[in-house]
Amino acid sequence: MNQRVSPKVTMVESSGGVVIPVHDYGGSGDTIIFCHATGFHGRYWDPICERLPDGFRCVSLDFRGHGDSSIPDGLSMDWIGMAEDLLCVVDHLDIEPVLAVGHSMGGSSILLAEQIRPRTFTAAWLFEPIVISPEIFAEKNSKGSGLAAAARKRKETFASREEAYERYASRPPFSEVDSSALWAYVNYGFRDHAEGVILKCRGETEAQVFESSLTTIYENLSTVQASVTVAGGGDKEGPAQIAPKIAQELVNGRFEMFPELTHFAPMEDPDFIATKIRNELIRTL
């Protein structure tokens, strides 16, 4: 495994008074920007970036409301803001070509950013982006009602990171993930607190992100010109079901299925996912 040094962190101003951390892992070659899922953070990608060869420069970000981002009180968690965060990182890096990797909401943010500013990305690899199809999902699901309710009930404080790790590792969906991936999530997803540690992305913030999901991303998929590989798992949940349809609607889309993996594939098998990312992005260049 290629061991990259700890990423250099730069704070970048985004829209709406948001300041977001950019984690630069270094490496030579084409730059890949990694975009995380709802409730996660940029350092969640550590195990993937460590496994990519030095032929790539890896960069990740903490979206607004996540990780170590700084946001004004009361700021909307509208997904357009996530896309604006990503575009601000692209402007900060000021490089070409730009490649992108996204998981869940991170994948959606890449597609939305490309719709807002066409030809920003040369190619992208997306695992089950949350792109709501009005034809497939009912309105009650399109606003993430069940996920939002669960987020608001989520346990946010633990006595230590070790206790948080053990709790997550003992039950689905994290009971089957790679230990290094789970530690990356826990180590950088919590901050010290009077009671021990507390989630950086609080349950209410995560719920608001779910409730702010957009259907316009799906409606405008045909405007995306970048070469996009959409990957999906075999758990037959909503994101896995819509993934092939997303690829079909894209002008330069391609679908790949990993039947043994779930929506949390990047955490379940970092070796496999890093190899797939490398091979697909090299293929498109």
Phi and psi restraints in degrees (value plus and minus 20) as a CYANA .aco file:
   2 ASN   PHI     -96.3   -56.3
   2 ASN   PSI      98.4   138.4
   3 GLN   PHI    -114.1   -74.1
   3 GLN   PSI      87.8   127.8
   4 ARG   PHI    -103.5   -63.5
   4 ARG   PSI     134.3   174.3
   5 VAL   PHI     -90.7   -50.7
   5 VAL   PSI     144.6   184.6
   6 SER   PHI     -77.9   -37.9
   6 SER   PSI     119.4   159.4
   7 PRO   PHI     -86.1   -46.1
   7 PRO   PSI     126.8   166.8
   8 LYS   PHI     -99.0   -59.0
   8 LYS   PSI     113.6   153.6
   9 VAL   PHI    -127.9   -87.9
   9 VAL   PSI     109.6   149.6
  10 THR   PHI    -145.3  -105.3
  10 THR   PSI     114.2   154.2
  11 MET   PHI    -110.6   -70.6
  11 MET   PSI     109.6   149.6
  12 VAL   PHI    -142.8  -102.8
  12 VAL   PSI     115.5   155.5
  13 GLU   PHI     -99.2   -59.2
  13 GLU   PSI     112.0   152.0
  14 SER   PHI    -133.3   -93.3
  14 SER   PSI    -183.6  -143.6
  15 SER   PHI     -98.9   -58.9
  15 SER   PSI     141.1   181.1
  16 GLY   PHI      46.8    86.8
  16 GLY   PSI       2.1    42.1
  17 GLY   PHI      59.1    99.1
  17 GLY   PSI      -8.8    31.2
  18 VAL   PHI    -101.1   -61.1
  18 VAL   PSI     120.3   160.3
  19 VAL   PHI    -142.0  -102.0
  19 VAL   PSI     105.1   145.1
  20 ILE   PHI    -140.6  -100.6
  20 ILE   PSI     124.0   164.0
  21 PRO   PHI    -100.0   -60.0
  21 PRO   PSI     118.6   158.6
  22 VAL   PHI    -133.9   -93.9
  22 VAL   PSI     102.3   142.3
  23 HIS   PHI    -121.4   -81.4
  23 HIS   PSI      92.2   132.2
  24 ASP   PHI    -125.6   -85.6
  24 ASP   PSI      90.3   130.3
  25 TYR   PHI    -102.6   -62.6
  25 TYR   PSI     -27.9    12.1
  26 GLY   PHI      60.3   100.3
  26 GLY   PSI    -186.2  -146.2
  27 GLY   PHI      85.1   125.1
  27 GLY   PSI     133.9   173.9
  28 SER   PHI    -122.3   -82.3
  28 SER   PSI     142.8   182.8
  29 GLY   PHI      78.8   118.8
  29 GLY   PSI    -183.4  -143.4
  30 ASP   PHI     -85.4   -45.4
  30 ASP   PSI     124.6   164.6
  31 THR   PHI    -110.0   -70.0
  31 THR   PSI     111.9   151.9
  32 ILE   PHI    -131.8   -91.8
  32 ILE   PSI     107.3   147.3
  33 ILE   PHI    -118.8   -78.8
  33 ILE   PSI     104.1   144.1
  34 PHE   PHI    -120.0   -80.0
  34 PHE   PSI     110.0   150.0
  35 CYS   PHI    -140.2  -100.2
  35 CYS   PSI     104.6   144.6
  36 HIS   PHI    -107.6   -67.6
  36 HIS   PSI     149.3   189.3
  37 ALA   PHI    -103.1   -63.1
  37 ALA   PSI     147.9   187.9
  38 THR   PHI     -77.7   -37.7
  38 THR   PSI     113.1   153.1
  39 GLY   PHI      66.6   106.6
  39 GLY   PSI     -25.0    15.0
  40 PHE   PHI    -124.0   -84.0
  40 PHE   PSI    -171.0  -131.0
  41 HIS   PHI    -185.7  -145.7
  41 HIS   PSI     150.1   190.1
  42 GLY   PHI     -84.8   -44.8
  42 GLY   PSI     -52.8   -12.8
  43 ARG   PHI     -93.6   -53.6
  43 ARG   PSI     -29.2    10.8
  44 TYR   PHI     -76.3   -36.3
  44 TYR   PSI     -44.8    -4.8
  45 TRP   PHI    -105.2   -65.2
  45 TRP   PSI     -19.6    20.4
  46 ASP   PHI     -68.0   -28.0
  46 ASP   PSI     -71.5   -31.5
  47 PRO   PHI     -83.3   -43.3
  47 PRO   PSI     -51.4   -11.4
  48 ILE   PHI     -91.8   -51.8
  48 ILE   PSI     -68.6   -28.6
  49 CYS   PHI     -83.0   -43.0
  49 CYS   PSI     -54.7   -14.7
  50 GLU   PHI     -84.8   -44.8
  50 GLU   PSI     -45.6    -5.6
  51 ARG   PHI    -113.8   -73.8
  51 ARG   PSI     -27.0    13.0
  52 LEU   PHI    -105.3   -65.3
  52 LEU   PSI     125.5   165.5
  53 PRO   PHI     -90.5   -50.5
  53 PRO   PSI     146.8   186.8
  54 ASP   PHI     -87.6   -47.6
  54 ASP   PSI     -23.6    16.4
  55 GLY   PHI     -91.4   -51.4
  55 GLY   PSI     -23.2    16.8
  56 PHE   PHI    -147.3  -107.3
  56 PHE   PSI     125.2   165.2
  57 ARG   PHI    -119.0   -79.0
  57 ARG   PSI     102.0   142.0
  58 CYS   PHI    -122.4   -82.4
  58 CYS   PSI     112.8   152.8
  59 VAL   PHI    -156.2  -116.2
  59 VAL   PSI     119.3   159.3
  60 SER   PHI    -152.0  -112.0
  60 SER   PSI     147.9   187.9
  61 LEU   PHI    -158.0  -118.0
  61 LEU   PSI     138.3   178.3
  62 ASP   PHI    -118.9   -78.9
  62 ASP   PSI      94.1   134.1
  63 PHE   PHI     -84.8   -44.8
  63 PHE   PSI     141.0   181.0
  64 ARG   PHI     -72.8   -32.8
  64 ARG   PSI     117.5   157.5
  65 GLY   PHI      61.1   101.1
  65 GLY   PSI     -20.2    19.8
  66 HIS   PHI    -145.7  -105.7
  66 HIS   PSI     134.8   174.8
  67 GLY   PHI      34.5    74.5
  67 GLY   PSI    -150.7  -110.7
  68 ASP   PHI    -122.2   -82.2
  68 ASP   PSI       0.7    40.7
  69 SER   PHI     -87.0   -47.0
  69 SER   PSI     133.8   173.8
  70 SER   PHI    -135.6   -95.6
  70 SER   PSI     105.0   145.0
  71 ILE   PHI    -153.1  -113.1
  71 ILE   PSI     127.5   167.5
  72 PRO   PHI     -86.1   -46.1
  72 PRO   PSI     129.9   169.9
  73 ASP   PHI     -79.4   -39.4
  73 ASP   PSI     116.9   156.9
  74 GLY   PHI      60.7   100.7
  74 GLY   PSI     -14.9    25.1
  75 LEU   PHI     -85.5   -45.5
  75 LEU   PSI     116.2   156.2
  76 SER   PHI     -86.1   -46.1
  76 SER   PSI     124.6   164.6
  77 MET   PHI    -114.3   -74.3
  77 MET   PSI      10.6    50.6
  78 ASP   PHI     -75.1   -35.1
  78 ASP   PSI     116.7   156.7
  79 TRP   PHI     -86.6   -46.6
  79 TRP   PSI     -40.9    -0.9
  80 ILE   PHI     -81.0   -41.0
  80 ILE   PSI     -55.2   -15.2
  81 GLY   PHI     -82.2   -42.2
  81 GLY   PSI     -56.3   -16.3
  82 MET   PHI     -83.3   -43.3
  82 MET   PSI     -63.0   -23.0
  83 ALA   PHI     -83.7   -43.7
  83 ALA   PSI     -57.7   -17.7
  84 GLU   PHI     -87.0   -47.0
  84 GLU   PSI     -56.0   -16.0
  85 ASP   PHI     -78.4   -38.4
  85 ASP   PSI     -66.7   -26.7
  86 LEU   PHI     -83.2   -43.2
  86 LEU   PSI     -63.7   -23.7
  87 LEU   PHI     -85.0   -45.0
  87 LEU   PSI     -54.0   -14.0
  88 CYS   PHI     -85.0   -45.0
  88 CYS   PSI     -56.0   -16.0
  89 VAL   PHI     -86.8   -46.8
  89 VAL   PSI     -62.7   -22.7
  90 VAL   PHI     -78.1   -38.1
  90 VAL   PSI     -65.6   -25.6
  91 ASP   PHI     -84.2   -44.2
  91 ASP   PSI     -59.2   -19.2
  92 HIS   PHI     -82.8   -42.8
  92 HIS   PSI     -62.0   -22.0
  93 LEU   PHI     -91.4   -51.4
  93 LEU   PSI     -56.6   -16.6
  94 ASP   PHI      32.2    72.2
  94 ASP   PSI      33.7    73.7
  95 ILE   PHI    -153.6  -113.6
  95 ILE   PSI     140.5   180.5
  96 GLU   PHI    -160.5  -120.5
  96 GLU   PSI     129.2   169.2
  97 PRO   PHI     -94.6   -54.6
  97 PRO   PSI     142.3   182.3
  98 VAL   PHI    -130.4   -90.4
  98 VAL   PSI     103.9   143.9
  99 LEU   PHI    -126.6   -86.6
  99 LEU   PSI     135.2   175.2
 100 ALA   PHI    -159.8  -119.8
 100 ALA   PSI     125.4   165.4
 101 VAL   PHI    -149.5  -109.5
 101 VAL   PSI     112.2   152.2
 102 GLY   PHI    -160.7  -120.7
 102 GLY   PSI     126.6   166.6
 103 HIS   PHI    -140.7  -100.7
 103 HIS   PSI     106.6   146.6
 104 SER   PHI      38.1    78.1
 104 SER   PSI    -140.2  -100.2
 105 MET   PHI     -77.9   -37.9
 105 MET   PSI     -53.2   -13.2
 106 GLY   PHI     -81.2   -41.2
 106 GLY   PSI     -59.0   -19.0
 107 GLY   PHI     -86.3   -46.3
 107 GLY   PSI     -60.0   -20.0
 108 SER   PHI     -82.9   -42.9
 108 SER   PSI     -59.1   -19.1
 109 SER   PHI     -84.9   -44.9
 109 SER   PSI     -55.8   -15.8
 110 ILE   PHI     -84.6   -44.6
 110 ILE   PSI     -66.8   -26.8
 111 LEU   PHI     -82.9   -42.9
 111 LEU   PSI     -61.4   -21.4
 112 LEU   PHI     -87.3   -47.3
 112 LEU   PSI     -61.5   -21.5
 113 ALA   PHI     -81.1   -41.1
 113 ALA   PSI     -59.9   -19.9
 114 GLU   PHI     -87.0   -47.0
 114 GLU   PSI     -53.7   -13.7
 115 GLN   PHI     -90.3   -50.3
 115 GLN   PSI     -57.4   -17.4
 116 ILE   PHI     -90.5   -50.5
 116 ILE   PSI     -62.4   -22.4
 117 ARG   PHI    -151.1  -111.1
 117 ARG   PSI      67.8   107.8
 118 PRO   PHI     -76.4   -36.4
 118 PRO   PSI     126.3   166.3
 119 ARG   PHI      47.6    87.6
 119 ARG   PSI       4.2    44.2
 120 THR   PHI     -89.1   -49.1
 120 THR   PSI     -60.1   -20.1
 121 PHE   PHI    -132.3   -92.3
 121 PHE   PSI     118.8   158.8
 122 THR   PHI     -97.4   -57.4
 122 THR   PSI     -62.6   -22.6
 123 ALA   PHI    -174.4  -134.4
 123 ALA   PSI     136.3   176.3
 124 ALA   PHI    -164.8  -124.8
 124 ALA   PSI     129.4   169.4
 125 TRP   PHI    -141.6  -101.6
 125 TRP   PSI      98.4   138.4
 126 LEU   PHI    -143.8  -103.8
 126 LEU   PSI     108.5   148.5
 127 PHE   PHI    -122.1   -82.1
 127 PHE   PSI      92.9   132.9
 128 GLU   PHI      23.2    63.2
 128 GLU   PSI      41.3    81.3
 129 PRO   PHI     -81.7   -41.7
 129 PRO   PSI     124.1   164.1
 130 ILE   PHI    -104.8   -64.8
 130 ILE   PSI      70.9   110.9
 131 VAL   PHI    -140.3  -100.3
 131 VAL   PSI      88.0   128.0
 132 ILE   PHI     -99.8   -59.8
 132 ILE   PSI     102.8   142.8
 133 SER   PHI    -117.8   -77.8
 133 SER   PSI      97.4   137.4
 134 PRO   PHI     -78.6   -38.6
 134 PRO   PSI     -46.2    -6.2
 135 GLU   PHI     -94.8   -54.8
 135 GLU   PSI     -41.7    -1.7
 136 ILE   PHI    -126.1   -86.1
 136 ILE   PSI     -61.8   -21.8
 137 PHE   PHI    -123.6   -83.6
 137 PHE   PSI     117.4   157.4
 138 ALA   PHI     -90.1   -50.1
 138 ALA   PSI     140.9   180.9
 139 GLU   PHI     -77.7   -37.7
 139 GLU   PSI     -58.2   -18.2
 140 LYS   PHI     -84.0   -44.0
 140 LYS   PSI     -48.2    -8.2
 141 ASN   PHI    -105.9   -65.9
 141 ASN   PSI     -49.0    -9.0
 142 SER   PHI     -85.7   -45.7
 142 SER   PSI     -41.3    -1.3
 143 LYS   PHI    -121.2   -81.2
 143 LYS   PSI      -6.7    33.3
 144 GLY   PHI      42.3    82.3
 144 GLY   PSI      16.5    56.5
 145 SER   PHI     -79.2   -39.2
 145 SER   PSI     -65.8   -25.8
 146 GLY   PHI     -86.1   -46.1
 146 GLY   PSI     -62.6   -22.6
 147 LEU   PHI     -86.4   -46.4
 147 LEU   PSI     -58.7   -18.7
 148 ALA   PHI     -84.5   -44.5
 148 ALA   PSI     -62.9   -22.9
 149 ALA   PHI     -82.3   -42.3
 149 ALA   PSI     -62.0   -22.0
 150 ALA   PHI     -85.2   -45.2
 150 ALA   PSI     -59.0   -19.0
 151 ALA   PHI     -82.5   -42.5
 151 ALA   PSI     -59.3   -19.3
 152 ARG   PHI     -88.9   -48.9
 152 ARG   PSI     -40.8    -0.8
 153 LYS   PHI    -114.8   -74.8
 153 LYS   PSI     -22.9    17.1
 154 ARG   PHI     -84.0   -44.0
 154 ARG   PSI     118.1   158.1
 155 LYS   PHI     -88.8   -48.8
 155 LYS   PSI     106.8   146.8
 156 GLU   PHI    -128.0   -88.0
 156 GLU   PSI     -42.4    -2.4
 157 THR   PHI    -138.8   -98.8
 157 THR   PSI     124.3   164.3
 158 PHE   PHI    -158.8  -118.8
 158 PHE   PSI     140.8   180.8
 159 ALA   PHI     -87.1   -47.1
 159 ALA   PSI     -48.6    -8.6
 160 SER   PHI    -180.9  -140.9
 160 SER   PSI     148.2   188.2
 161 ARG   PHI     -85.1   -45.1
 161 ARG   PSI     -53.7   -13.7
 162 GLU   PHI     -82.5   -42.5
 162 GLU   PSI     -62.0   -22.0
 163 GLU   PHI     -85.7   -45.7
 163 GLU   PSI     -60.8   -20.8
 164 ALA   PHI     -81.7   -41.7
 164 ALA   PSI     -64.2   -24.2
 165 TYR   PHI     -79.1   -39.1
 165 TYR   PSI     -67.9   -27.9
 166 GLU   PHI     -83.0   -43.0
 166 GLU   PSI     -58.0   -18.0
 167 ARG   PHI     -85.6   -45.6
 167 ARG   PSI     -67.7   -27.7
 168 TYR   PHI     -83.7   -43.7
 168 TYR   PSI     -61.8   -21.8
 169 ALA   PHI     -88.7   -48.7
 169 ALA   PSI     -35.3     4.7
 170 SER   PHI    -111.4   -71.4
 170 SER   PSI     -24.6    15.4
 171 ARG   PHI    -169.1  -129.1
 171 ARG   PSI     134.1   174.1
 172 PRO   PHI     -81.8   -41.8
 172 PRO   PSI     132.2   172.2
 173 PRO   PHI    -107.3   -67.3
 173 PRO   PSI     -24.2    15.8
 174 PHE   PHI    -108.5   -68.5
 174 PHE   PSI     -24.6    15.4
 175 SER   PHI     -87.5   -47.5
 175 SER   PSI     -37.2     2.8
 176 GLU   PHI    -129.4   -89.4
 176 GLU   PSI     -12.3    27.7
 177 VAL   PHI    -109.3   -69.3
 177 VAL   PSI     144.6   184.6
 178 ASP   PHI     -85.8   -45.8
 178 ASP   PSI     117.7   157.7
 179 SER   PHI     -83.1   -43.1
 179 SER   PSI     -56.7   -16.7
 180 SER   PHI     -86.7   -46.7
 180 SER   PSI     -54.4   -14.4
 181 ALA   PHI     -89.3   -49.3
 181 ALA   PSI     -61.4   -21.4
 182 LEU   PHI     -87.3   -47.3
 182 LEU   PSI     -59.2   -19.2
 183 TRP   PHI     -84.8   -44.8
 183 TRP   PSI     -57.4   -17.4
 184 ALA   PHI     -81.8   -41.8
 184 ALA   PSI     -61.1   -21.1
 185 TYR   PHI     -84.2   -44.2
 185 TYR   PSI     -67.7   -27.7
 186 VAL   PHI     -90.3   -50.3
 186 VAL   PSI     -65.3   -25.3
 187 ASN   PHI     -77.1   -37.1
 187 ASN   PSI     -61.4   -21.4
 188 TYR   PHI    -128.4   -88.4
 188 TYR   PSI     -19.6    20.4
 189 GLY   PHI    -116.5   -76.5
 189 GLY   PSI     -24.5    15.5
 190 PHE   PHI    -142.7  -102.7
 190 PHE   PSI     131.4   171.4
 191 ARG   PHI    -141.2  -101.2
 191 ARG   PSI     136.6   176.6
 192 ASP   PHI     -83.0   -43.0
 192 ASP   PSI     127.0   167.0
 193 HIS   PHI    -170.4  -130.4
 193 HIS   PSI     141.9   181.9
 194 ALA   PHI     -77.4   -37.4
 194 ALA   PSI     -51.5   -11.5
 195 GLU   PHI    -113.7   -73.7
 195 GLU   PSI     -17.7    22.3
 196 GLY   PHI     114.6   154.6
 196 GLY   PSI    -116.8   -76.8
 197 VAL   PHI    -156.7  -116.7
 197 VAL   PSI     134.9   174.9
 198 ILE   PHI    -158.2  -118.2
 198 ILE   PSI     125.4   165.4
 199 LEU   PHI     -77.5   -37.5
 199 LEU   PSI     116.6   156.6
 200 LYS   PHI     -91.9   -51.9
 200 LYS   PSI     -62.4   -22.4
 201 CYS   PHI    -111.7   -71.7
 201 CYS   PSI      79.5   119.5
 202 ARG   PHI     -89.6   -49.6
 202 ARG   PSI     137.3   177.3
 203 GLY   PHI     -77.3   -37.3
 203 GLY   PSI     -59.1   -19.1
 204 GLU   PHI     -85.3   -45.3
 204 GLU   PSI     -59.8   -19.8
 205 THR   PHI     -83.3   -43.3
 205 THR   PSI     -66.5   -26.5
 206 GLU   PHI     -80.8   -40.8
 206 GLU   PSI     -61.2   -21.2
 207 ALA   PHI     -81.8   -41.8
 207 ALA   PSI     -61.7   -21.7
 208 GLN   PHI     -85.7   -45.7
 208 GLN   PSI     -53.9   -13.9
 209 VAL   PHI     -83.2   -43.2
 209 VAL   PSI     -67.1   -27.1
 210 PHE   PHI     -79.0   -39.0
 210 PHE   PSI     -61.0   -21.0
 211 GLU   PHI     -94.3   -54.3
 211 GLU   PSI     -32.5     7.5
 212 SER   PHI    -119.0   -79.0
 212 SER   PSI      -7.8    32.2
 213 SER   PHI     -78.7   -38.7
 213 SER   PSI     130.2   170.2
 214 LEU   PHI    -134.5   -94.5
 214 LEU   PSI     126.7   166.7
 215 THR   PHI    -117.4   -77.4
 215 THR   PSI     -33.0     7.0
 216 THR   PHI     -87.8   -47.8
 216 THR   PSI     -44.4    -4.4
 217 ILE   PHI     -81.0   -41.0
 217 ILE   PSI     -66.3   -26.3
 218 TYR   PHI     -82.9   -42.9
 218 TYR   PSI     -65.0   -25.0
 219 GLU   PHI     -82.3   -42.3
 219 GLU   PSI     -45.3    -5.3
 220 ASN   PHI    -128.5   -88.5
 220 ASN   PSI      -3.5    36.5
 221 LEU   PHI     -78.4   -38.4
 221 LEU   PSI     -53.2   -13.2
 222 SER   PHI     -87.9   -47.9
 222 SER   PSI     -33.0     7.0
 223 THR   PHI    -104.8   -64.8
 223 THR   PSI     -31.1     8.9
 224 VAL   PHI     -99.5   -59.5
 224 VAL   PSI      99.2   139.2
 225 GLN   PHI    -117.2   -77.2
 225 GLN   PSI     -36.7     3.3
 226 ALA   PHI     -82.3   -42.3
 226 ALA   PSI     134.7   174.7
 227 SER   PHI     -96.9   -56.9
 227 SER   PSI      99.7   139.7
 228 VAL   PHI    -147.5  -107.5
 228 VAL   PSI     105.2   145.2
 229 THR   PHI    -118.7   -78.7
 229 THR   PSI     102.2   142.2
 230 VAL   PHI    -125.2   -85.2
 230 VAL   PSI     101.9   141.9
 231 ALA   PHI    -130.5   -90.5
 231 ALA   PSI     130.0   170.0
 232 GLY   PHI    -162.2  -122.2
 232 GLY   PSI     134.8   174.8
 233 GLY   PHI    -112.0   -72.0
 233 GLY   PSI    -193.2  -153.2
 234 GLY   PHI    -131.5   -91.5
 234 GLY   PSI      -0.8    39.2
 235 ASP   PHI    -103.1   -63.1
 235 ASP   PSI     -26.6    13.4
 236 LYS   PHI      44.5    84.5
 236 LYS   PSI      -2.0    38.0
 237 GLU   PHI     -97.0   -57.0
 237 GLU   PSI     154.3   194.3
 238 GLY   PHI     -72.9   -32.9
 238 GLY   PSI     -70.4   -30.4
 239 PRO   PHI     -79.5   -39.5
 239 PRO   PSI     -56.3   -16.3
 240 ALA   PHI     -89.3   -49.3
 240 ALA   PSI     -55.2   -15.2
 241 GLN   PHI     -88.6   -48.6
 241 GLN   PSI     -58.4   -18.4
 242 ILE   PHI    -102.5   -62.5
 242 ILE   PSI     -40.4    -0.4
 243 ALA   PHI     -73.6   -33.6
 243 ALA   PSI     -68.0   -28.0
 244 PRO   PHI     -84.7   -44.7
 244 PRO   PSI     -51.9   -11.9
 245 LYS   PHI     -88.2   -48.2
 245 LYS   PSI     -57.2   -17.2
 246 ILE   PHI     -80.9   -40.9
 246 ILE   PSI     -68.3   -28.3
 247 ALA   PHI     -79.5   -39.5
 247 ALA   PSI     -58.1   -18.1
 248 GLN   PHI     -86.3   -46.3
 248 GLN   PSI     -56.0   -16.0
 249 GLU   PHI     -97.1   -57.1
 249 GLU   PSI     -39.7     0.3
 250 LEU   PHI     -98.5   -58.5
 250 LEU   PSI     122.5   162.5
 251 VAL   PHI     -82.3   -42.3
 251 VAL   PSI     -62.5   -22.5
 252 ASN   PHI    -140.8  -100.8
 252 ASN   PSI      28.2    68.2
 253 GLY   PHI    -115.5   -75.5
 253 GLY   PSI     132.3   172.3
 254 ARG   PHI    -162.6  -122.6
 254 ARG   PSI     118.8   158.8
 255 PHE   PHI    -131.3   -91.3
 255 PHE   PSI     120.8   160.8
 256 GLU   PHI    -156.9  -116.9
 256 GLU   PSI     113.2   153.2
 257 MET   PHI    -132.5   -92.5
 257 MET   PSI     117.4   157.4
 258 PHE   PHI    -138.5   -98.5
 258 PHE   PSI      69.2   109.2
 259 PRO   PHI     -82.1   -42.1
 259 PRO   PSI     -42.9    -2.9
 260 GLU   PHI    -106.5   -66.5
 260 GLU   PSI     -26.2    13.8
 261 LEU   PHI    -130.2   -90.2
 261 LEU   PSI     143.5   183.5
 262 THR   PHI    -133.4   -93.4
 262 THR   PSI    -186.8  -146.8
 263 HIS   PHI     -82.1   -42.1
 263 HIS   PSI     -38.2     1.8
 264 PHE   PHI    -120.6   -80.6
 264 PHE   PSI       9.6    49.6
 265 ALA   PHI     -71.0   -31.0
 265 ALA   PSI     -63.1   -23.1
 266 PRO   PHI     -79.0   -39.0
 266 PRO   PSI     -45.0    -5.0
 267 MET   PHI    -110.6   -70.6
 267 MET   PSI     -44.2    -4.2
 268 GLU   PHI     -96.5   -56.5
 268 GLU   PSI     -59.4   -19.4
 269 ASP   PHI    -165.2  -125.2
 269 ASP   PSI      57.0    97.0
 270 PRO   PHI     -78.4   -38.4
 270 PRO   PSI     -56.0   -16.0
 271 ASP   PHI     -80.3   -40.3
 271 ASP   PSI     -70.6   -30.6
 272 PHE   PHI     -83.5   -43.5
 272 PHE   PSI     -66.6   -26.6
 273 ILE   PHI     -86.6   -46.6
 273 ILE   PSI     -60.2   -20.2
 274 ALA   PHI     -81.4   -41.4
 274 ALA   PSI     -60.4   -20.4
 275 THR   PHI     -84.4   -44.4
 275 THR   PSI     -63.0   -23.0
 276 LYS   PHI     -83.4   -43.4
 276 LYS   PSI     -62.5   -22.5
 277 ILE   PHI     -80.8   -40.8
 277 ILE   PSI     -68.1   -28.1
 278 ARG   PHI     -78.6   -38.6
 278 ARG   PSI     -70.3   -30.3
 279 ASN   PHI     -84.3   -44.3
 279 ASN   PSI     -61.6   -21.6
 280 GLU   PHI     -91.0   -51.0
 280 GLU   PSI     -60.3   -20.3
 281 LEU   PHI     -91.5   -51.5
 281 LEU   PSI     -56.9   -16.9
 282 ILE   PHI     -82.5   -42.5
 282 ILE   PSI     -59.1   -19.1
 283 ARG   PHI     -81.4   -41.4
 283 ARG   PSI     -52.3   -12.3
 284 THR   PHI    -107.1   -67.1
 284 THR   PSI     -33.6     6.4
